[in-house]
Amino acid sequence: MSEHSYKFNVKMTCGGCSGAVTRVLAKAEGVSSYDVSLEKQEVLVTGTISYDDVYAKIAKTGKQVISGETLE
């Protein structure tokens, strides 16, 4: 299965918000790397996991996912 990269704009207001997203991605199967930026309100994810699964995991933290896209 090939790896994909995704970028999500997520509304995060504090370190606790970005920490919640970091924790869920750290446990997610199929995620090979991720970068959560509170300053940019951005989450970058690379792995064999599907876009919909990443979106659902981020949304499950209660944070608002403003937008998302698949990167080439």
Beta strands, then each sheet from edge to edge (+ up, - down):
strand 1: 4-11
strand 2: 31-37
strand 3: 42-47
strand 4: 64-71
sheet 1: 2+ 3- 1+ 4-
end
